[in-house]
Amino acid sequence: MNLFRTTAAVMSLLMGLLVLPAQAQQNVSGDPLYTVEAPGAFSMAADLVIARPLLIGATVIGAGLFVVSLPFSAMGGGIGAAGKALVVEPGKAAFVRCLGCTGDGYNQRQ
């Protein structure tokens, strides 16, 4: 029974690795203007379960850090840069990006 489980685990891992090159082909035209990101189901599920809650948490923590650093940012004249780095960028990655995509995609859709 142990040999069967080992063989089944090795075969399932091998089949999973064989599928990866098929998922990597996204831009078949070669033109970067027409690159459309089409994520698979596993990347969408991982994004929904793992990445989005972490990014929302990073946005909330960044907002708190922005409020704490606001007096120092105001003295240095970098309120906009601090707000963008601590709040806007994680928020954009959490709420604007399509499910499973790596880029934000906000400027690409017009």
Distance bins in CASP14 RR format, pairs under 12 A and 6 or more apart:
PFRMAT RR
TARGET T0000
AUTHOR 0000-0000-0000
RMODE 2
METHOD distances of the structure
MODEL  1
1 7 0 0 0 0 0 1 0 0 0 0 0
1 8 0 0 0 0 0 1 0 0 0 0 0
2 8 0 0 0 0 0 1 0 0 0 0 0
2 9 0 0 0 0 0 1 0 0 0 0 0
3 9 0 0 0 0 0 1 0 0 0 0 0
3 10 0 0 0 0 0 1 0 0 0 0 0
4 10 0 0 0 0 0 1 0 0 0 0 0
4 11 0 0 0 0 0 1 0 0 0 0 0
5 11 0 0 0 0 0 1 0 0 0 0 0
5 12 0 0 0 0 0 1 0 0 0 0 0
6 12 0 0 0 0 0 1 0 0 0 0 0
6 13 0 0 0 0 0 1 0 0 0 0 0
7 13 0 0 0 0 0 1 0 0 0 0 0
7 14 0 0 0 0 0 1 0 0 0 0 0
8 14 0 0 0 0 0 1 0 0 0 0 0
8 15 0 0 0 0 0 1 0 0 0 0 0
9 15 0 0 0 0 0 1 0 0 0 0 0
9 16 0 0 0 0 0 1 0 0 0 0 0
10 16 0 0 0 0 0 1 0 0 0 0 0
10 17 0 0 0 0 0 1 0 0 0 0 0
11 17 0 0 0 0 0 1 0 0 0 0 0
11 18 0 0 0 0 0 1 0 0 0 0 0
12 18 0 0 0 0 0 1 0 0 0 0 0
12 19 0 0 0 0 0 1 0 0 0 0 0
13 19 0 0 0 0 0 1 0 0 0 0 0
13 20 0 0 0 0 0 1 0 0 0 0 0
14 20 0 0 0 0 0 1 0 0 0 0 0
15 22 0 0 0 0 0 1 0 0 0 0 0
16 22 0 0 0 0 0 1 0 0 0 0 0
16 23 0 0 0 0 1 0 0 0 0 0 0
16 42 0 0 0 0 1 0 0 0 0 0 0
17 23 0 0 0 0 0 1 0 0 0 0 0
19 25 0 0 0 0 0 1 0 0 0 0 0
19 40 0 0 0 0 0 1 0 0 0 0 0
19 41 0 0 0 0 0 1 0 0 0 0 0
19 42 0 0 0 0 1 0 0 0 0 0 0
20 40 0 0 0 0 0 1 0 0 0 0 0
20 42 0 0 0 0 0 1 0 0 0 0 0
20 43 0 0 0 0 0 1 0 0 0 0 0
22 40 0 0 0 0 0 1 0 0 0 0 0
23 37 0 0 0 0 0 1 0 0 0 0 0
23 38 0 0 0 0 1 0 0 0 0 0 0
23 39 0 0 0 0 1 0 0 0 0 0 0
23 40 1 0 0 1 0 0 0 0 0 0 0
23 41 0 0 0 0 1 0 0 0 0 0 0
23 42 0 0 0 0 1 0 0 0 0 0 0
23 43 0 0 0 0 1 0 0 0 0 0 0
23 44 0 0 0 0 0 1 0 0 0 0 0
23 100 0 0 0 0 0 1 0 0 0 0 0
24 38 0 0 0 0 0 1 0 0 0 0 0
24 39 0 0 0 0 0 1 0 0 0 0 0
24 40 0 0 0 0 0 1 0 0 0 0 0
24 43 0 0 0 0 0 1 0 0 0 0 0
25 35 0 0 0 0 0 1 0 0 0 0 0
25 38 0 0 0 0 1 0 0 0 0 0 0
25 40 0 0 0 0 0 1 0 0 0 0 0
26 32 0 0 0 0 0 1 0 0 0 0 0
26 34 0 0 0 0 0 1 0 0 0 0 0
26 35 1 0 0 1 0 0 0 0 0 0 0
26 36 1 0 0 1 0 0 0 0 0 0 0
26 37 1 0 0 1 0 0 0 0 0 0 0
26 38 1 0 0 1 0 0 0 0 0 0 0
26 39 0 0 0 0 1 0 0 0 0 0 0
26 40 0 0 0 0 0 1 0 0 0 0 0
26 43 0 0 0 0 0 1 0 0 0 0 0
26 101 0 0 0 0 0 1 0 0 0 0 0
26 102 0 0 0 0 0 1 0 0 0 0 0
27 33 0 0 0 0 1 0 0 0 0 0 0
27 34 1 0 0 1 0 0 0 0 0 0 0
27 35 1 0 1 0 0 0 0 0 0 0 0
27 36 1 0 0 1 0 0 0 0 0 0 0
27 37 0 0 0 0 1 0 0 0 0 0 0
27 38 0 0 0 0 1 0 0 0 0 0 0
28 34 0 0 0 0 1 0 0 0 0 0 0
28 35 0 0 0 0 0 1 0 0 0 0 0
28 36 0 0 0 0 0 1 0 0 0 0 0
28 38 0 0 0 0 0 1 0 0 0 0 0
29 35 0 0 0 0 1 0 0 0 0 0 0
29 36 0 0 0 0 1 0 0 0 0 0 0
30 36 0 0 0 0 0 1 0 0 0 0 0
32 108 0 0 0 0 0 1 0 0 0 0 0
33 108 0 0 0 0 0 1 0 0 0 0 0
34 108 0 0 0 0 0 1 0 0 0 0 0
35 101 0 0 0 0 0 1 0 0 0 0 0
35 102 0 0 0 0 0 1 0 0 0 0 0
35 103 0 0 0 0 0 1 0 0 0 0 0
35 105 0 0 0 0 0 1 0 0 0 0 0
35 108 0 0 0 0 1 0 0 0 0 0 0
36 98 0 0 0 0 0 1 0 0 0 0 0
36 101 0 0 0 0 1 0 0 0 0 0 0
36 103 0 0 0 0 0 1 0 0 0 0 0
36 105 0 0 0 0 0 1 0 0 0 0 0
36 108 0 0 0 0 1 0 0 0 0 0 0
36 109 0 0 0 0 0 1 0 0 0 0 0
37 43 0 0 0 0 1 0 0 0 0 0 0
37 44 0 0 0 0 0 1 0 0 0 0 0
37 47 0 0 0 0 0 1 0 0 0 0 0
37 97 0 0 0 0 1 0 0 0 0 0 0
37 98 1 0 0 1 0 0 0 0 0 0 0
37 99 0 0 0 0 0 1 0 0 0 0 0
37 100 0 0 0 0 1 0 0 0 0 0 0
37 101 1 0 1 0 0 0 0 0 0 0 0
37 102 1 0 0 1 0 0 0 0 0 0 0
37 103 1 0 0 1 0 0 0 0 0 0 0
37 104 0 0 0 0 0 1 0 0 0 0 0
37 105 0 0 0 0 1 0 0 0 0 0 0
37 108 0 0 0 0 1 0 0 0 0 0 0
37 109 0 0 0 0 0 1 0 0 0 0 0
38 44 0 0 0 0 0 1 0 0 0 0 0
38 98 0 0 0 0 1 0 0 0 0 0 0
38 99 0 0 0 0 0 1 0 0 0 0 0
38 100 0 0 0 0 1 0 0 0 0 0 0
38 101 0 0 0 0 1 0 0 0 0 0 0
38 102 0 0 0 0 0 1 0 0 0 0 0
39 45 0 0 0 0 1 0 0 0 0 0 0
39 46 0 0 0 0 1 0 0 0 0 0 0
39 47 1 0 0 1 0 0 0 0 0 0 0
39 48 0 0 0 0 0 1 0 0 0 0 0
39 51 0 0 0 0 0 1 0 0 0 0 0
39 97 0 0 0 0 0 1 0 0 0 0 0
39 98 1 0 0 1 0 0 0 0 0 0 0
39 99 1 0 0 1 0 0 0 0 0 0 0
39 100 1 1 0 0 0 0 0 0 0 0 0
39 101 1 0 1 0 0 0 0 0 0 0 0
39 102 0 0 0 0 1 0 0 0 0 0 0
39 103 0 0 0 0 0 1 0 0 0 0 0
40 46 0 0 0 0 1 0 0 0 0 0 0
40 47 0 0 0 0 1 0 0 0 0 0 0
40 48 0 0 0 0 0 1 0 0 0 0 0
40 98 0 0 0 0 0 1 0 0 0 0 0
40 99 0 0 0 0 1 0 0 0 0 0 0
40 100 1 0 0 1 0 0 0 0 0 0 0
40 101 0 0 0 0 0 1 0 0 0 0 0
40 102 0 0 0 0 0 1 0 0 0 0 0
41 47 0 0 0 0 0 1 0 0 0 0 0
41 48 0 0 0 0 0 1 0 0 0 0 0
41 99 0 0 0 0 0 1 0 0 0 0 0
41 100 0 0 0 0 1 0 0 0 0 0 0
42 48 0 0 0 0 0 1 0 0 0 0 0
42 49 0 0 0 0 0 1 0 0 0 0 0
42 50 0 0 0 0 0 1 0 0 0 0 0
42 99 0 0 0 0 0 1 0 0 0 0 0
42 100 0 0 0 0 1 0 0 0 0 0 0
43 49 0 0 0 0 0 1 0 0 0 0 0
43 50 0 0 0 0 0 1 0 0 0 0 0
43 51 0 0 0 0 1 0 0 0 0 0 0
43 97 0 0 0 0 0 1 0 0 0 0 0
43 98 0 0 0 0 0 1 0 0 0 0 0
43 99 0 0 0 0 1 0 0 0 0 0 0
43 100 1 0 1 0 0 0 0 0 0 0 0
43 101 0 0 0 0 1 0 0 0 0 0 0
43 102 0 0 0 0 1 0 0 0 0 0 0
44 50 0 0 0 0 0 1 0 0 0 0 0
44 51 0 0 0 0 0 1 0 0 0 0 0
44 52 0 0 0 0 0 1 0 0 0 0 0
44 97 0 0 0 0 0 1 0 0 0 0 0
44 98 0 0 0 0 1 0 0 0 0 0 0
44 99 1 0 1 0 0 0 0 0 0 0 0
44 100 1 0 1 0 0 0 0 0 0 0 0
44 101 0 0 0 0 1 0 0 0 0 0 0
45 51 0 0 0 0 0 1 0 0 0 0 0
45 52 0 0 0 0 0 1 0 0 0 0 0
45 99 0 0 0 0 1 0 0 0 0 0 0
45 100 0 0 0 0 1 0 0 0 0 0 0
46 52 0 0 0 0 1 0 0 0 0 0 0
46 53 0 0 0 0 0 1 0 0 0 0 0
46 54 0 0 0 0 0 1 0 0 0 0 0
46 99 0 0 0 0 0 1 0 0 0 0 0
46 100 1 0 0 1 0 0 0 0 0 0 0
47 53 0 0 0 0 0 1 0 0 0 0 0
47 54 0 0 0 0 0 1 0 0 0 0 0
47 55 0 0 0 0 1 0 0 0 0 0 0
47 93 0 0 0 0 0 1 0 0 0 0 0
47 94 0 0 0 0 0 1 0 0 0 0 0
47 97 0 0 0 0 1 0 0 0 0 0 0
47 98 0 0 0 0 1 0 0 0 0 0 0
47 99 1 0 1 0 0 0 0 0 0 0 0
47 100 1 1 0 0 0 0 0 0 0 0 0
47 101 0 0 0 0 1 0 0 0 0 0 0
47 102 0 0 0 0 1 0 0 0 0 0 0
47 103 0 0 0 0 0 1 0 0 0 0 0
48 54 0 0 0 0 0 1 0 0 0 0 0
48 55 0 0 0 0 0 1 0 0 0 0 0
48 56 0 0 0 0 0 1 0 0 0 0 0
48 94 0 0 0 0 0 1 0 0 0 0 0
48 97 0 0 0 0 0 1 0 0 0 0 0
48 98 0 0 0 0 0 1 0 0 0 0 0
48 99 1 0 0 1 0 0 0 0 0 0 0
48 100 0 0 0 0 1 0 0 0 0 0 0
49 99 0 0 0 0 0 1 0 0 0 0 0
49 100 0 0 0 0 0 1 0 0 0 0 0
50 56 0 0 0 0 0 1 0 0 0 0 0
50 100 0 0 0 0 0 1 0 0 0 0 0
51 57 0 0 0 0 0 1 0 0 0 0 0
51 58 0 0 0 0 0 1 0 0 0 0 0
51 90 0 0 0 0 0 1 0 0 0 0 0
51 93 0 0 0 0 1 0 0 0 0 0 0
51 94 0 0 0 0 1 0 0 0 0 0 0
51 97 0 0 0 0 1 0 0 0 0 0 0
51 99 0 0 0 0 1 0 0 0 0 0 0
51 100 1 0 0 1 0 0 0 0 0 0 0
51 101 0 0 0 0 0 1 0 0 0 0 0
51 102 0 0 0 0 0 1 0 0 0 0 0
51 103 0 0 0 0 0 1 0 0 0 0 0
52 58 0 0 0 0 0 1 0 0 0 0 0
52 59 0 0 0 0 0 1 0 0 0 0 0
52 90 0 0 0 0 0 1 0 0 0 0 0
52 91 0 0 0 0 0 1 0 0 0 0 0
52 93 0 0 0 0 1 0 0 0 0 0 0
52 94 1 0 0 1 0 0 0 0 0 0 0
52 95 0 0 0 0 1 0 0 0 0 0 0
52 96 0 0 0 0 0 1 0 0 0 0 0
52 97 0 0 0 0 1 0 0 0 0 0 0
52 98 0 0 0 0 0 1 0 0 0 0 0
52 99 0 0 0 0 1 0 0 0 0 0 0
52 100 0 0 0 0 1 0 0 0 0 0 0
52 101 0 0 0 0 0 1 0 0 0 0 0
53 59 0 0 0 0 0 1 0 0 0 0 0
53 60 0 0 0 0 0 1 0 0 0 0 0
53 94 0 0 0 0 1 0 0 0 0 0 0
54 60 0 0 0 0 0 1 0 0 0 0 0
54 61 0 0 0 0 0 1 0 0 0 0 0
54 90 0 0 0 0 1 0 0 0 0 0 0
54 91 0 0 0 0 0 1 0 0 0 0 0
54 93 0 0 0 0 1 0 0 0 0 0 0
54 94 0 0 0 0 1 0 0 0 0 0 0
55 61 0 0 0 0 0 1 0 0 0 0 0
55 62 0 0 0 0 0 1 0 0 0 0 0
55 87 0 0 0 0 0 1 0 0 0 0 0
55 89 0 0 0 0 1 0 0 0 0 0 0
55 90 1 0 1 0 0 0 0 0 0 0 0
55 91 1 0 0 1 0 0 0 0 0 0 0
55 92 0 0 0 0 1 0 0 0 0 0 0
55 93 1 0 1 0 0 0 0 0 0 0 0
55 94 1 1 0 0 0 0 0 0 0 0 0
55 95 0 0 0 0 1 0 0 0 0 0 0
55 96 0 0 0 0 0 1 0 0 0 0 0
55 97 0 0 0 0 1 0 0 0 0 0 0
55 100 0 0 0 0 0 1 0 0 0 0 0
55 104 0 0 0 0 0 1 0 0 0 0 0
56 62 0 0 0 0 0 1 0 0 0 0 0
56 63 0 0 0 0 0 1 0 0 0 0 0
56 87 0 0 0 0 0 1 0 0 0 0 0
56 90 0 0 0 0 1 0 0 0 0 0 0
56 91 1 0 0 1 0 0 0 0 0 0 0
56 92 0 0 0 0 0 1 0 0 0 0 0
56 93 0 0 0 0 1 0 0 0 0 0 0
56 94 1 0 1 0 0 0 0 0 0 0 0
56 95 0 0 0 0 1 0 0 0 0 0 0
57 63 0 0 0 0 1 0 0 0 0 0 0
57 64 0 0 0 0 0 1 0 0 0 0 0
57 65 0 0 0 0 0 1 0 0 0 0 0
57 87 0 0 0 0 0 1 0 0 0 0 0
57 90 1 0 0 1 0 0 0 0 0 0 0
57 91 0 0 0 0 1 0 0 0 0 0 0
57 93 0 0 0 0 0 1 0 0 0 0 0
57 94 0 0 0 0 1 0 0 0 0 0 0
57 95 0 0 0 0 0 1 0 0 0 0 0
58 64 0 0 0 0 0 1 0 0 0 0 0
58 65 0 0 0 0 0 1 0 0 0 0 0
58 66 0 0 0 0 0 1 0 0 0 0 0
58 85 0 0 0 0 0 1 0 0 0 0 0
58 86 0 0 0 0 1 0 0 0 0 0 0
58 87 0 0 0 0 1 0 0 0 0 0 0
58 88 0 0 0 0 0 1 0 0 0 0 0
58 89 0 0 0 0 1 0 0 0 0 0 0
58 90 1 0 1 0 0 0 0 0 0 0 0
58 91 1 0 0 1 0 0 0 0 0 0 0
58 92 0 0 0 0 0 1 0 0 0 0 0
58 93 0 0 0 0 1 0 0 0 0 0 0
58 94 1 0 0 1 0 0 0 0 0 0 0
58 95 0 0 0 0 0 1 0 0 0 0 0
59 65 0 0 0 0 0 1 0 0 0 0 0
59 66 0 0 0 0 0 1 0 0 0 0 0
59 83 0 0 0 0 0 1 0 0 0 0 0
59 85 0 0 0 0 0 1 0 0 0 0 0
59 86 0 0 0 0 1 0 0 0 0 0 0
59 87 1 0 0 1 0 0 0 0 0 0 0
59 88 0 0 0 0 1 0 0 0 0 0 0
59 89 0 0 0 0 1 0 0 0 0 0 0
59 90 1 0 1 0 0 0 0 0 0 0 0
59 91 1 0 1 0 0 0 0 0 0 0 0
59 92 0 0 0 0 1 0 0 0 0 0 0
59 93 0 0 0 0 1 0 0 0 0 0 0
59 94 1 0 1 0 0 0 0 0 0 0 0
59 95 0 0 0 0 1 0 0 0 0 0 0
59 96 0 0 0 0 0 1 0 0 0 0 0
60 66 0 0 0 0 0 1 0 0 0 0 0
60 67 0 0 0 0 0 1 0 0 0 0 0
60 86 0 0 0 0 0 1 0 0 0 0 0
60 87 0 0 0 0 1 0 0 0 0 0 0
60 90 0 0 0 0 1 0 0 0 0 0 0
60 91 0 0 0 0 1 0 0 0 0 0 0
60 94 0 0 0 0 1 0 0 0 0 0 0
61 67 0 0 0 0 0 1 0 0 0 0 0
61 68 0 0 0 0 0 1 0 0 0 0 0
61 86 0 0 0 0 1 0 0 0 0 0 0
61 87 0 0 0 0 1 0 0 0 0 0 0
61 90 0 0 0 0 1 0 0 0 0 0 0
61 91 0 0 0 0 0 1 0 0 0 0 0
61 94 0 0 0 0 0 1 0 0 0 0 0
62 68 0 0 0 0 1 0 0 0 0 0 0
62 69 0 0 0 0 1 0 0 0 0 0 0
62 70 0 0 0 0 0 1 0 0 0 0 0
62 82 0 0 0 0 1 0 0 0 0 0 0
62 83 0 0 0 0 1 0 0 0 0 0 0
62 84 0 0 0 0 0 1 0 0 0 0 0
62 85 0 0 0 0 1 0 0 0 0 0 0
62 86 1 0 1 0 0 0 0 0 0 0 0
62 87 1 0 1 0 0 0 0 0 0 0 0
62 88 0 0 0 0 0 1 0 0 0 0 0
62 89 0 0 0 0 1 0 0 0 0 0 0
62 90 1 0 0 1 0 0 0 0 0 0 0
62 91 0 0 0 0 1 0 0 0 0 0 0
62 94 0 0 0 0 0 1 0 0 0 0 0
63 69 0 0 0 0 0 1 0 0 0 0 0
63 70 0 0 0 0 0 1 0 0 0 0 0
63 82 0 0 0 0 0 1 0 0 0 0 0
63 83 0 0 0 0 1 0 0 0 0 0 0
63 85 0 0 0 0 0 1 0 0 0 0 0
63 86 1 0 0 1 0 0 0 0 0 0 0
63 87 1 0 1 0 0 0 0 0 0 0 0
63 88 0 0 0 0 0 1 0 0 0 0 0
63 89 0 0 0 0 0 1 0 0 0 0 0
63 90 0 0 0 0 1 0 0 0 0 0 0
63 91 0 0 0 0 1 0 0 0 0 0 0
63 94 0 0 0 0 0 1 0 0 0 0 0
64 70 0 0 0 0 1 0 0 0 0 0 0
64 82 0 0 0 0 0 1 0 0 0 0 0
64 83 0 0 0 0 0 1 0 0 0 0 0
64 86 1 0 0 1 0 0 0 0 0 0 0
64 87 0 0 0 0 1 0 0 0 0 0 0
64 90 0 0 0 0 0 1 0 0 0 0 0
65 72 0 0 0 0 0 1 0 0 0 0 0
65 73 0 0 0 0 0 1 0 0 0 0 0
65 82 0 0 0 0 1 0 0 0 0 0 0
65 83 0 0 0 0 1 0 0 0 0 0 0
65 85 0 0 0 0 1 0 0 0 0 0 0
65 86 1 0 1 0 0 0 0 0 0 0 0
65 87 0 0 0 0 1 0 0 0 0 0 0
65 90 0 0 0 0 0 1 0 0 0 0 0
66 72 0 0 0 0 0 1 0 0 0 0 0
66 73 1 0 0 1 0 0 0 0 0 0 0
66 74 0 0 0 0 0 1 0 0 0 0 0
66 78 0 0 0 0 0 1 0 0 0 0 0
66 79 0 0 0 0 1 0 0 0 0 0 0
66 80 0 0 0 0 1 0 0 0 0 0 0
66 81 0 0 0 0 0 1 0 0 0 0 0
66 82 1 0 1 0 0 0 0 0 0 0 0
66 83 1 0 1 0 0 0 0 0 0 0 0
66 84 0 0 0 0 1 0 0 0 0 0 0
66 85 0 0 0 0 1 0 0 0 0 0 0
66 86 1 0 1 0 0 0 0 0 0 0 0
66 87 1 0 1 0 0 0 0 0 0 0 0
66 88 0 0 0 0 1 0 0 0 0 0 0
66 89 0 0 0 0 0 1 0 0 0 0 0
66 90 0 0 0 0 0 1 0 0 0 0 0
66 91 0 0 0 0 0 1 0 0 0 0 0
67 73 0 0 0 0 0 1 0 0 0 0 0
67 74 0 0 0 0 0 1 0 0 0 0 0
67 79 0 0 0 0 0 1 0 0 0 0 0
67 82 0 0 0 0 0 1 0 0 0 0 0
67 83 0 0 0 0 0 1 0 0 0 0 0
67 86 0 0 0 0 1 0 0 0 0 0 0
67 87 0 0 0 0 1 0 0 0 0 0 0
68 82 0 0 0 0 0 1 0 0 0 0 0
68 86 0 0 0 0 1 0 0 0 0 0 0
69 75 0 0 0 0 0 1 0 0 0 0 0
69 76 0 0 0 0 0 1 0 0 0 0 0
69 77 0 0 0 0 0 1 0 0 0 0 0
69 78 0 0 0 0 1 0 0 0 0 0 0
69 79 0 0 0 0 1 0 0 0 0 0 0
69 80 0 0 0 0 0 1 0 0 0 0 0
69 81 0 0 0 0 0 1 0 0 0 0 0
69 82 1 0 1 0 0 0 0 0 0 0 0
69 83 0 0 0 0 1 0 0 0 0 0 0
69 85 0 0 0 0 0 1 0 0 0 0 0
69 86 1 0 0 1 0 0 0 0 0 0 0
69 87 0 0 0 0 0 1 0 0 0 0 0
70 76 0 0 0 0 0 1 0 0 0 0 0
70 77 0 0 0 0 0 1 0 0 0 0 0
70 78 0 0 0 0 1 0 0 0 0 0 0
70 79 1 0 0 1 0 0 0 0 0 0 0
70 80 0 0 0 0 0 1 0 0 0 0 0
70 82 1 0 0 1 0 0 0 0 0 0 0
70 83 0 0 0 0 1 0 0 0 0 0 0
70 86 0 0 0 0 0 1 0 0 0 0 0
70 87 0 0 0 0 0 1 0 0 0 0 0
71 77 0 0 0 0 0 1 0 0 0 0 0
71 78 0 0 0 0 0 1 0 0 0 0 0
71 79 0 0 0 0 0 1 0 0 0 0 0
71 82 0 0 0 0 0 1 0 0 0 0 0
72 78 0 0 0 0 1 0 0 0 0 0 0
72 79 0 0 0 0 1 0 0 0 0 0 0
72 82 0 0 0 0 1 0 0 0 0 0 0
73 79 1 0 1 0 0 0 0 0 0 0 0
73 80 1 0 0 1 0 0 0 0 0 0 0
73 81 1 0 0 1 0 0 0 0 0 0 0
73 82 1 0 1 0 0 0 0 0 0 0 0
73 83 1 0 0 1 0 0 0 0 0 0 0
73 84 0 0 0 0 0 1 0 0 0 0 0
73 85 0 0 0 0 0 1 0 0 0 0 0
73 86 0 0 0 0 1 0 0 0 0 0 0
73 87 0 0 0 0 0 1 0 0 0 0 0
74 80 0 0 0 0 0 1 0 0 0 0 0
74 81 0 0 0 0 0 1 0 0 0 0 0
74 82 0 0 0 0 1 0 0 0 0 0 0
74 83 0 0 0 0 0 1 0 0 0 0 0
75 82 0 0 0 0 0 1 0 0 0 0 0
76 82 0 0 0 0 1 0 0 0 0 0 0
77 83 0 0 0 0 0 1 0 0 0 0 0
78 84 0 0 0 0 1 0 0 0 0 0 0
78 85 0 0 0 0 1 0 0 0 0 0 0
78 86 0 0 0 0 0 1 0 0 0 0 0
79 85 0 0 0 0 0 1 0 0 0 0 0
79 86 0 0 0 0 0 1 0 0 0 0 0
79 87 0 0 0 0 0 1 0 0 0 0 0
80 86 0 0 0 0 1 0 0 0 0 0 0
80 87 0 0 0 0 1 0 0 0 0 0 0
80 88 0 0 0 0 1 0 0 0 0 0 0
80 89 0 0 0 0 0 1 0 0 0 0 0
81 87 0 0 0 0 0 1 0 0 0 0 0
81 88 0 0 0 0 0 1 0 0 0 0 0
81 89 0 0 0 0 0 1 0 0 0 0 0
82 88 0 0 0 0 0 1 0 0 0 0 0
82 89 0 0 0 0 0 1 0 0 0 0 0
83 89 0 0 0 0 1 0 0 0 0 0 0
83 90 0 0 0 0 0 1 0 0 0 0 0
83 91 0 0 0 0 0 1 0 0 0 0 0
83 92 0 0 0 0 0 1 0 0 0 0 0
84 90 0 0 0 0 0 1 0 0 0 0 0
84 91 0 0 0 0 0 1 0 0 0 0 0
84 92 0 0 0 0 1 0 0 0 0 0 0
85 91 0 0 0 0 0 1 0 0 0 0 0
85 92 0 0 0 0 0 1 0 0 0 0 0
87 93 0 0 0 0 0 1 0 0 0 0 0
87 94 0 0 0 0 0 1 0 0 0 0 0
87 95 0 0 0 0 0 1 0 0 0 0 0
88 94 0 0 0 0 0 1 0 0 0 0 0
88 95 0 0 0 0 0 1 0 0 0 0 0
88 96 0 0 0 0 0 1 0 0 0 0 0
88 104 0 0 0 0 0 1 0 0 0 0 0
88 106 0 0 0 0 0 1 0 0 0 0 0
89 95 0 0 0 0 0 1 0 0 0 0 0
89 96 0 0 0 0 0 1 0 0 0 0 0
89 97 0 0 0 0 0 1 0 0 0 0 0
89 103 0 0 0 0 0 1 0 0 0 0 0
89 104 0 0 0 0 1 0 0 0 0 0 0
89 106 0 0 0 0 0 1 0 0 0 0 0
90 96 0 0 0 0 0 1 0 0 0 0 0
90 97 0 0 0 0 0 1 0 0 0 0 0
90 104 0 0 0 0 0 1 0 0 0 0 0
91 97 0 0 0 0 1 0 0 0 0 0 0
91 104 0 0 0 0 1 0 0 0 0 0 0
91 106 0 0 0 0 0 1 0 0 0 0 0
92 103 0 0 0 0 1 0 0 0 0 0 0
92 104 1 0 1 0 0 0 0 0 0 0 0
92 105 0 0 0 0 1 0 0 0 0 0 0
92 106 1 0 0 1 0 0 0 0 0 0 0
92 107 0 0 0 0 0 1 0 0 0 0 0
93 100 0 0 0 0 0 1 0 0 0 0 0
93 101 0 0 0 0 1 0 0 0 0 0 0
93 102 0 0 0 0 1 0 0 0 0 0 0
93 103 0 0 0 0 1 0 0 0 0 0 0
93 104 1 0 0 1 0 0 0 0 0 0 0
93 105 0 0 0 0 0 1 0 0 0 0 0
93 106 0 0 0 0 0 1 0 0 0 0 0
94 104 0 0 0 0 1 0 0 0 0 0 0
95 104 0 0 0 0 1 0 0 0 0 0 0
95 105 0 0 0 0 0 1 0 0 0 0 0
95 106 0 0 0 0 1 0 0 0 0 0 0
96 103 0 0 0 0 1 0 0 0 0 0 0
96 104 1 0 1 0 0 0 0 0 0 0 0
96 105 1 0 0 1 0 0 0 0 0 0 0
96 106 1 0 1 0 0 0 0 0 0 0 0
96 107 0 0 0 0 1 0 0 0 0 0 0
96 108 0 0 0 0 0 1 0 0 0 0 0
96 109 0 0 0 0 0 1 0 0 0 0 0
97 103 1 0 1 0 0 0 0 0 0 0 0
97 104 1 0 1 0 0 0 0 0 0 0 0
97 105 1 0 0 1 0 0 0 0 0 0 0
97 106 0 0 0 0 1 0 0 0 0 0 0
97 107 0 0 0 0 0 1 0 0 0 0 0
97 108 0 0 0 0 0 1 0 0 0 0 0
97 109 0 0 0 0 0 1 0 0 0 0 0
98 104 0 0 0 0 1 0 0 0 0 0 0
98 105 1 0 0 1 0 0 0 0 0 0 0
98 106 0 0 0 0 1 0 0 0 0 0 0
98 108 0 0 0 0 1 0 0 0 0 0 0
98 109 0 0 0 0 1 0 0 0 0 0 0
99 105 0 0 0 0 0 1 0 0 0 0 0
101 108 0 0 0 0 1 0 0 0 0 0 0
101 109 0 0 0 0 0 1 0 0 0 0 0
103 109 0 0 0 0 0 1 0 0 0 0 0
END
